[in-house]
C-alpha cells in the first residue's frame, strides 16, 4: 500500500461537510484521501511538508486545445487550423505532453483536452496523457481536414479500452450551432455512452441556438457547452433549466475577440461554470489568471452599473465562489465531481500545495483571497494526482530536457511544413 501524509498546512478542502482547517494533515492511501485532521499519526508514509503552505484541491481545466501547445504565445499566428494537416503522430505527442506538463506545473491536476486530431494520431495523444500522469478527459474533435466518417470515429473512440486516469468524450462536428444536425449527432454520442462537448456562442450569429437545443430536449447534464460569450437571455434560461455544464475561458476569450465573458448573466441564473484556459496561443496556461479574469469582469460590470446610477445592483462575485469555479464546479461541469474537485475522504487525492511564505503573498490574511487575488504559478510547491507526486518542491518529476527537446523539434517540423516564421525570425 502506498501512503502519503501531507502535513501541517492550511487546508482548504472546499467541502462544506469537512470544512477548512487553519492547520491540518491529509492522509492518502493507495491514491485515495482517507483522513483529514490535525496531528494525524501514520507509519510508513511519504511525508509532504506543508508548513507555511496552503493545501487545496488541484485545479480543473475544463477546456484546453493541447495540440496547439507547440505555438504558445506566437503573436500573429492566425487560424491554427492551417497547422493541423502538418502534424505527425510524433508532433501530436510532443504538443500534448508539453501542454499537460505545463498544466501540472500550474497546479492543474485535471485537464479536458479538446483533441482536434485525426483518429490515426489518437494513440499518440493518449500516450502523452499516460506519460504526463494528469487526470484527464480526451474530447475527440475530428478536424475538418481529416478525411474520416465522424460516426465511425465516434464508435472507435467508444470501443477503446478504458484508461486509469483518462476518460473519452466527443465533440460532434456540428457543435451546437445547428440544432437539426446536433439532434442526430448527439443521439449517436448518447447511444455510445459518450458525453458531449460543444463550442457555442463565439459570435452573435449563434444567439438562440441553446434555446433551440433546449426546446428540442437535447440539453441534459451530459453536455458541456464551451464559451457562451455571445448567447442571449433565452439561451441562458435554457441552459439553467437543463442543468447543462458551462465552461468559460475568460482570459482567452477576451484575447481571441469574443464578447466579454457573460459573468452576470450566469450569476443571475444560478449557473456555476467551470474555468478553462482554452488556448495558450493567446492566453495564460494557468487558472490563477482565469480566476482573476472572471472576478474582474463581474466586478467591472457591477461598478459600471453603479457609476451609471442603476438600482438593484447585483452582488459582487466573491473569491469563495471563484475558487470553486476552478475546482469542484469545474469537476461537476465535466462529470468528474464524484472523483475530484474537493479534498474529501473517499475522493481521489488530487492535491496542490501552495507556498504562502513567498514575498508575493506574505503575510496571508485570508487564504482563499490569497489564492484568487495574489498567487501565481511561482507559488506551486507540490502537485499530487491520484496520490502520485508529480511536482516536488516546485519541480516536475520528469525528464524536462527530453520534453523540451521533443517540443522544439516538433515545433520546427510543423512550422517549416506550414511556412511559419518563429517570433525571433519574424
C-alpha positions as CSV (number, residue, x, y, z in Angstrom):
1,X,0.0,0.0,0.0
2,X,1.3,3.4,-1.0
3,X,0.8,6.1,1.7
4,X,1.4,9.9,1.6
5,X,0.9,12.3,4.5
6,X,0.6,16.0,3.7
7,X,1.5,17.5,7.0
8,X,0.9,20.8,8.7
9,X,-0.7,23.0,6.0
10,X,-3.6,25.4,6.0
11,X,-6.1,23.1,4.3
12,X,-8.9,24.4,2.1
13,X,-11.0,21.3,1.5
14,X,-13.8,23.2,-0.3
15,X,-16.1,20.5,1.1
16,X,-18.7,22.0,3.4
17,X,-19.1,18.8,5.4
18,X,-15.4,18.5,6.0
19,X,-14.7,22.2,6.4
20,X,-11.5,24.2,6.0
21,X,-8.7,24.0,8.6
22,X,-6.2,26.6,9.7
23,X,-3.7,23.7,10.2
24,X,-4.3,20.1,9.4
25,X,-2.9,16.9,7.8
26,X,-4.2,14.8,4.9
27,X,-3.6,11.0,4.8
28,X,-3.6,9.4,1.4
29,X,-3.7,5.6,0.9
30,X,-3.5,4.0,-2.5
31,X,-4.4,7.2,-4.2
32,X,-7.4,8.0,-2.1
33,X,-7.9,10.5,0.7
34,X,-8.7,8.6,3.8
35,X,-8.4,11.1,6.6
36,X,-8.2,14.9,7.2
37,X,-7.5,16.5,10.6
38,X,-4.8,17.9,12.9
39,X,-1.9,15.8,14.1
40,X,-2.6,12.6,12.2
41,X,-0.5,9.6,13.1
42,X,0.6,7.2,10.4
43,X,3.6,4.9,9.8
44,X,5.4,4.1,6.6
45,X,4.4,7.2,4.8
46,X,6.0,9.6,2.4
47,X,5.7,13.0,4.1
48,X,5.0,16.2,2.3
49,X,5.9,19.1,4.5
50,X,3.2,21.7,4.0
51,X,4.2,24.1,6.8
52,X,3.7,27.7,5.7
53,X,1.6,26.5,2.8
54,X,-2.0,26.4,1.6
55,X,-3.2,23.0,0.6
56,X,-6.2,22.7,-1.7
57,X,-7.8,20.6,-4.4
58,X,-5.9,20.6,-7.7
59,X,-7.3,22.9,-10.3
60,X,-9.7,21.6,-13.0
61,X,-9.1,23.0,-16.5
62,X,-12.4,22.3,-18.3
63,X,-11.3,23.1,-21.9
64,X,-7.8,23.2,-23.4
65,X,-6.6,22.8,-27.0
66,X,-3.4,20.8,-26.1
67,X,-2.4,20.2,-29.7
68,X,-1.7,23.9,-30.1
69,X,0.9,23.9,-27.3
70,X,3.8,24.0,-29.8
71,X,2.8,27.5,-30.7
72,X,2.4,29.1,-27.3
73,X,2.2,32.9,-27.4
74,X,3.0,33.0,-31.1
75,X,2.0,36.6,-31.9
76,X,0.1,36.8,-35.2
77,X,-0.2,33.1,-35.9
78,X,-3.8,33.5,-37.1
79,X,-6.1,30.5,-37.6
80,X,-4.3,27.5,-36.1
81,X,-6.4,25.0,-38.2
82,X,-3.9,25.6,-41.1
83,X,-1.3,23.9,-38.9
84,X,-3.2,20.7,-38.3
85,X,-2.6,18.9,-41.6
86,X,1.1,19.2,-41.0
87,X,1.2,17.3,-37.7
88,X,2.5,13.8,-37.5
89,X,1.8,11.5,-34.5
90,X,5.2,12.4,-33.0
91,X,4.2,16.1,-33.2
92,X,0.8,15.4,-31.5
93,X,2.6,13.5,-28.8
94,X,5.1,16.3,-28.2
95,X,2.4,19.0,-28.2
96,X,0.1,17.1,-25.9
97,X,2.9,16.1,-23.5
98,X,4.4,19.6,-23.1
99,X,1.0,21.1,-22.7
100,X,0.0,18.6,-20.0
101,X,3.2,19.1,-18.1
102,X,2.8,22.9,-18.3
103,X,-0.7,22.4,-16.7
104,X,0.8,20.3,-13.9
105,X,3.4,23.0,-13.2
106,X,0.5,25.4,-12.8
107,X,-1.3,23.2,-10.2
108,X,-3.8,21.8,-12.7
109,X,-4.5,18.2,-11.9
110,X,-7.4,17.6,-14.3
111,X,-7.3,18.7,-17.9
112,X,-10.1,18.4,-20.6
113,X,-8.2,18.0,-23.8
114,X,-10.0,19.2,-27.0
115,X,-8.0,16.8,-29.2
116,X,-8.6,18.2,-32.7
117,X,-6.6,15.4,-34.4
118,X,-7.4,12.6,-36.8
119,X,-8.0,9.1,-35.4
120,X,-4.6,7.9,-36.6
121,X,-3.0,10.4,-34.1
122,X,-5.2,9.5,-31.1
123,X,-2.8,6.8,-29.8
124,X,0.0,9.4,-29.7
125,X,-2.2,11.8,-27.7
126,X,-3.3,9.2,-25.3
127,X,0.3,8.1,-24.7
128,X,1.1,11.7,-23.8
129,X,-1.7,11.7,-21.3
130,X,-0.4,8.5,-19.8
131,X,3.1,9.7,-19.6
132,X,2.2,13.0,-18.0
133,X,0.2,11.4,-15.3
134,X,-2.6,14.0,-15.3
135,X,-6.3,13.2,-14.7
136,X,-7.9,14.0,-18.0
137,X,-10.7,13.8,-20.4
138,X,-9.8,13.4,-24.1
139,X,-12.5,15.0,-26.2
140,X,-12.1,13.8,-29.7
141,X,-13.0,16.7,-32.0
142,X,-12.5,15.3,-35.5
143,X,-10.8,18.1,-37.5
144,X,-12.2,19.4,-40.8
145,X,-9.0,18.4,-42.6
146,X,-9.4,14.7,-41.7
147,X,-11.0,12.5,-44.3
148,X,-13.0,10.4,-41.9
149,X,-16.6,9.5,-41.2
150,X,-17.4,11.1,-37.9
151,X,-19.9,8.4,-36.7
152,X,-17.2,5.7,-37.3
153,X,-14.6,7.7,-35.4
154,X,-17.0,8.1,-32.5
155,X,-17.7,4.3,-32.5
156,X,-14.0,3.6,-32.5
157,X,-13.5,6.0,-29.6
158,X,-16.2,4.4,-27.5
159,X,-14.8,1.0,-28.1
160,X,-11.3,1.8,-26.9
161,X,-10.3,0.1,-23.7
162,X,-10.6,2.3,-20.6
163,X,-7.5,4.0,-19.1
164,X,-6.9,4.6,-15.4
165,X,-6.7,8.4,-15.5
166,X,-8.3,9.3,-18.8
167,X,-12.0,9.3,-20.0
168,X,-13.1,9.6,-23.6
169,X,-15.8,12.2,-24.6
170,X,-16.9,13.5,-28.0
171,X,-17.2,16.8,-29.8
172,X,-19.7,16.3,-32.6
173,X,-18.7,18.3,-35.8
174,X,-21.9,20.4,-35.9
175,X,-21.2,21.6,-32.3
176,X,-24.3,23.4,-31.0
177,X,-24.7,25.9,-33.9
178,X,-27.0,23.7,-35.9
179,X,-29.8,22.1,-33.7
180,X,-31.0,19.9,-36.6
181,X,-27.7,18.2,-37.1
182,X,-27.0,18.2,-33.4
183,X,-30.1,16.1,-32.8
184,X,-28.6,13.3,-35.0
185,X,-25.0,13.6,-33.9
186,X,-25.8,13.9,-30.2
187,X,-28.0,10.8,-30.4
188,X,-25.0,8.9,-31.8
189,X,-22.9,10.0,-28.8
190,X,-25.6,9.0,-26.3
191,X,-26.1,5.6,-27.9
192,X,-22.3,5.0,-27.4
193,X,-22.2,6.3,-23.8
194,X,-20.1,9.4,-24.8
195,X,-20.5,12.7,-23.0
196,X,-20.8,15.7,-25.3
197,X,-18.7,18.9,-25.5
198,X,-19.7,21.7,-27.9
199,X,-18.4,25.2,-28.7
200,X,-21.2,27.7,-28.7
201,X,-21.8,31.5,-28.7
202,X,-18.5,32.6,-30.1
203,X,-20.4,35.1,-32.2
204,X,-23.9,36.7,-32.1
205,X,-24.9,34.6,-35.1
206,X,-25.4,31.7,-32.7
207,X,-27.8,33.5,-30.4
208,X,-30.9,31.4,-29.8
209,X,-29.1,28.1,-30.5
210,X,-29.0,26.9,-26.9
211,X,-32.7,27.9,-26.6
212,X,-33.4,25.8,-29.7
213,X,-31.5,22.9,-28.3
214,X,-33.4,23.2,-25.1
215,X,-36.8,23.2,-27.0
216,X,-35.7,20.1,-28.8
217,X,-34.9,18.5,-25.3
218,X,-31.3,17.9,-26.3
219,X,-29.8,19.8,-23.4
220,X,-29.0,17.4,-20.5
221,X,-26.5,17.0,-17.8
222,X,-24.2,15.0,-20.1
223,X,-23.4,18.2,-22.1
224,X,-20.7,20.7,-21.6
225,X,-21.1,24.0,-23.5
226,X,-17.9,26.0,-24.0
227,X,-17.5,29.8,-24.2
228,X,-21.1,31.0,-24.4
229,X,-19.8,34.6,-24.8
230,X,-22.5,35.9,-27.2
231,X,-25.6,34.0,-26.2
232,X,-28.8,35.8,-25.2
233,X,-31.1,35.6,-22.3
234,X,-33.2,32.8,-23.8
235,X,-30.1,30.7,-24.2
236,X,-29.0,31.1,-20.6
237,X,-32.6,30.4,-19.4
238,X,-32.5,27.1,-21.3
239,X,-29.0,26.2,-20.0
240,X,-30.0,26.9,-16.4
241,X,-33.2,24.9,-16.6
242,X,-31.4,21.9,-18.1
243,X,-28.5,21.9,-15.6
244,X,-26.1,21.9,-18.5
245,X,-22.4,22.3,-17.8
246,X,-20.8,25.6,-18.8
247,X,-17.1,26.1,-19.4
248,X,-15.7,29.6,-19.8
249,X,-12.2,30.7,-20.6
250,X,-12.4,34.4,-19.7
251,X,-8.7,35.4,-20.3
252,X,-8.5,33.5,-23.7
253,X,-12.0,34.6,-24.8
254,X,-11.2,38.3,-24.4
255,X,-7.8,37.8,-26.2
256,X,-9.5,35.9,-29.1
257,X,-12.0,38.7,-29.7
258,X,-15.1,37.2,-28.1
259,X,-17.5,39.4,-26.2
260,X,-16.7,39.8,-22.5
261,X,-17.5,36.6,-20.5
262,X,-21.2,36.7,-19.6
263,X,-20.5,36.5,-15.9
264,X,-23.5,38.5,-14.7
265,X,-26.0,36.5,-16.9
266,X,-24.5,33.3,-15.5
267,X,-24.7,34.5,-11.9
268,X,-28.3,35.8,-12.3
269,X,-29.5,32.3,-13.2
270,X,-27.5,30.4,-10.6
271,X,-25.2,28.8,-13.2
272,X,-21.9,27.8,-11.7
273,X,-19.4,27.5,-14.5
274,X,-16.1,25.7,-14.7
275,X,-13.0,27.7,-15.7
276,X,-10.7,26.9,-18.6
277,X,-7.5,28.1,-20.3
278,X,-8.7,27.1,-23.9
279,X,-5.5,28.0,-25.8
280,X,-2.0,29.0,-24.8
281,X,-1.5,30.7,-28.2
282,X,-3.0,33.9,-26.9
283,X,-3.6,33.5,-23.2
284,X,-2.0,32.2,-19.9
285,X,-2.0,28.5,-19.3
286,X,-3.0,28.6,-15.6
287,X,-6.2,29.0,-13.7
288,X,-4.9,31.8,-11.4
289,X,-5.3,34.1,-14.5
290,X,-8.7,32.6,-15.3
291,X,-10.0,33.2,-11.8
292,X,-8.8,36.8,-11.8
293,X,-10.3,37.4,-15.2
294,X,-13.7,36.0,-14.2
295,X,-13.9,38.0,-10.9
296,X,-12.6,41.2,-12.5
297,X,-15.1,41.1,-15.4
298,X,-18.0,40.7,-13.0
299,X,-16.7,43.4,-10.7
300,X,-16.3,45.7,-13.7
301,X,-20.0,45.1,-14.7
302,X,-21.1,45.9,-11.1
303,X,-19.2,49.1,-11.0
304,X,-20.4,50.2,-14.5
305,X,-24.0,49.8,-13.3
306,X,-23.2,51.7,-10.1
307,X,-21.5,54.5,-11.9
308,X,-24.5,54.8,-14.2
309,X,-26.7,55.2,-11.2
310,X,-28.6,52.0,-11.7
311,X,-30.7,50.5,-8.9
312,X,-31.0,46.8,-7.9
313,X,-27.3,46.2,-8.2
314,X,-26.1,42.5,-8.2
315,X,-23.9,41.1,-5.5
316,X,-20.2,41.2,-6.1
317,X,-18.7,37.9,-7.1
318,X,-16.7,36.5,-4.1
319,X,-13.3,34.8,-4.0
320,X,-15.1,31.8,-2.4
321,X,-17.3,31.4,-5.4
322,X,-14.5,31.8,-7.9
323,X,-12.2,29.3,-6.3
324,X,-15.0,26.7,-6.6
325,X,-15.3,27.5,-10.3
326,X,-11.7,26.5,-10.6
327,X,-12.1,23.2,-8.6
328,X,-15.3,21.5,-7.7
329,X,-17.6,23.4,-10.1
330,X,-15.2,22.6,-12.9
331,X,-15.2,18.9,-11.9
332,X,-19.1,18.9,-11.9
333,X,-19.3,20.7,-15.3
334,X,-17.4,17.8,-16.9
335,X,-18.8,15.0,-14.8
336,X,-15.9,14.3,-12.5
337,X,-17.2,15.7,-9.2
338,X,-17.5,12.2,-7.7
339,X,-13.8,11.7,-8.1
340,X,-12.1,15.1,-7.6
341,X,-12.6,18.8,-7.0
342,X,-12.6,18.8,-3.2
343,X,-10.4,17.3,-0.5
344,X,-12.8,14.8,0.9
345,X,-12.3,11.3,2.4
346,X,-13.1,8.8,-0.3
347,X,-12.1,11.0,-3.2
348,X,-9.0,10.8,-5.3
349,X,-6.0,12.5,-3.9
350,X,-5.6,15.4,-6.4
351,X,-3.9,18.0,-4.3
352,X,-1.9,21.1,-4.8
353,X,0.4,22.6,-2.1
354,X,1.0,26.4,-2.5
355,X,3.8,28.3,-0.8
356,X,2.4,31.0,1.4
357,X,5.7,32.3,2.7
358,X,6.9,34.0,-0.5
359,X,7.1,37.8,-0.7
360,X,4.4,37.9,-3.4
361,X,1.8,36.7,-1.0
362,X,3.0,37.1,2.6
363,X,1.5,37.9,5.0
364,X,-1.6,35.9,4.3
365,X,-4.7,37.5,5.8
366,X,-7.3,35.4,4.0
367,X,-6.2,32.1,2.5
368,X,-8.8,32.0,-0.2
369,X,-8.4,35.6,-1.1
370,X,-4.6,35.0,-1.3
371,X,-5.1,32.2,-3.8
372,X,-7.6,34.0,-6.0
373,X,-6.1,37.5,-6.0
374,X,-2.5,37.1,-5.2
375,X,-0.9,33.8,-6.1
376,X,0.6,32.6,-9.4
377,X,2.5,29.6,-10.7
378,X,5.6,30.6,-8.7
379,X,3.7,29.6,-5.5
380,X,3.3,25.9,-6.7
381,X,5.3,23.7,-4.4
382,X,3.9,20.1,-4.6
383,X,1.3,18.7,-7.0
384,X,-0.2,15.2,-6.4
385,X,-2.5,13.3,-8.8
386,X,-4.2,10.2,-7.5
387,X,-1.7,10.0,-4.7
388,X,1.3,10.2,-7.1
389,X,3.7,13.1,-6.6
390,X,4.0,14.9,-10.0
391,X,5.7,18.1,-8.8
392,X,8.1,18.0,-5.9
393,X,9.2,21.3,-4.3
394,X,8.4,23.2,-7.5
395,X,10.0,20.8,-10.0
396,X,8.3,18.3,-12.3
397,X,9.1,14.7,-11.6
398,X,10.1,14.0,-15.2
399,X,12.9,14.5,-17.7
400,X,12.3,18.1,-18.5
401,X,15.1,18.4,-21.0
402,X,13.7,15.5,-23.1
403,X,10.3,17.0,-23.2
404,X,11.6,20.4,-24.2
405,X,13.7,18.9,-27.0
406,X,10.7,16.9,-28.3
407,X,8.6,20.1,-28.3
408,X,11.3,22.2,-30.1
409,X,11.8,19.6,-32.7
410,X,8.1,19.1,-33.3
411,X,7.6,22.9,-33.5
412,X,10.3,23.2,-36.1
413,X,8.9,20.4,-38.2
414,X,5.3,21.8,-38.2
415,X,6.3,25.4,-38.7
416,X,8.6,24.5,-41.6
417,X,5.9,22.5,-43.3
418,X,3.3,25.2,-42.8
419,X,5.7,28.0,-43.8
420,X,5.5,29.8,-40.5
421,X,8.3,32.0,-39.1
422,X,9.2,32.0,-35.4
423,X,8.7,35.1,-33.4
424,X,12.5,35.7,-33.5
425,X,12.7,35.3,-37.3
426,X,9.5,37.3,-37.8
